[in-house]
Amino acid sequence: MGTLARHNCLEPCAMSDVSARLGLPYLLPSQAQKHVTHNEALSLLDSLVHLTVETLGADTPPPVPTPGSAYGVGTAPTGAWAGQAGQIAVFAEGAWRFLTPGIGWRIWDVSAAALKVWDGVAWILPPAALDTLAQLGIGTSADGVNRLAVASEATLFTHVGAGHQLKLNKAAAGDTTSLLFQSGFTGHAELGLAGSTGFALKVSDDGSAWVTALEAEGPVGALRAPQGLLLGGGNDRLEVYDTGTWTPEIADAATGGTVASAATALGRYVRIGDLVTLWFTIEDIDTTGLSAGNDLYLRALPYAAHGNGASHATSTPRLNRVAFTTAPYLHIAPGGDTCQLLQNTSGGTPAPVQISALTSGNAALSGELSYRV
């Protein structure tokens, strides 16, 4: 026969009537009606194993409890639960039995559809290491790409301290980090760093073909509208805006020929859409080497004129040390990229001013001209 292991006690051993953790009654030596004690232990196990309550924090017993039903008693119980605050009330065999929860007990709250844990003071949600979750769905299902998914009327990110930053990061400059705005889960607008380090707004009709509406270029932060702008109630897009400098030239031919030297040759221009306005000053023009009998041309315009008659433009310049018969004017022909000084003649075509009209070394020419490109 086998032998019973001897239990060595430092003090005289005393056998408890109940188990240390769950308080289940033991069968004792020479005990009469052992089945009563055994059934009591089974009844307790039936209540404690897979512990489920209809609700937590209840103070009023149900008028007609269901056998086996359990409740988490609240802080101000009444009726049959009076004096049992914080206990688990189980209805069995026609009466209420009360169980004292121990730290670490787990319970399923049917009304809240939540698993709770007793921490010695209150029933709390089980702790979780949220910084290591593979994915999280709130009100909806997350997946391997959308590892955080939220379905709600709104989502709030608020401050701790003075402010709050929402940070979106990408691995490399050619990658994308952006906010994608969808309708019916089809993308129609994207805002962020899309394939570069420039901040851009892109739009789409179908979620596959995208155009850039606005982009901010780094590092200066200039804002560009590649598709143009619709301003006010107009239907025509403003597609070009440009401003800069140009260096005007006096020459003895529309192309080629010889260019005069000058002490000062300055010019600026502004282009808005298809309209260019330019300003220029040329001082102390030296005509040495130029053909005196050739027509005078103002060259190096920043833009050539449009090719139809609506681009025909004239303007009156300011002249110094320039000989003329009638007051000349600047003229740019349709499709032209140079200006001429022309003089009106009675009954005839305008006569061009020639190089010989300039007092070499002292002549000056300045003016303004607007034309269509």
Buried (B, 14 or more C-beta within 10 A) or exposed (E): EEEEEEEEEEEEEEEEEBEEEBBBBEEEEEEEEEEEBBEEBEBBEEBBEEBEBBBBBBBBBEEEBEEEBBBBBBEEBEEBBEEBEBBBBBBBEEEBBBBEBEEEBEBEBEEEEEEBBBEEEEBEEEEEEEEEEEEEBEEEEBEEEEEEBEEEEEEEEEEEEEEEEEEEEBEEEEEEEBEBEEEEEEBBBBBBBBBBEBBBBBBBEEBEEBEBBBBEBEEEEEEBBEEBEEEEEEEEEBEBEEEEEBEBBBBBBBEEBBBBBBEEBBBBBBBEBBEBBBBBBBBBBBBEEBBEEBBBBBBBBBBBBBEEEEBBBEBEBEBBBBEEEEEBBBBBBBEBBBBBBBBEEEEEEBBBBBBBBBBBBBBBBBBEBEBBB
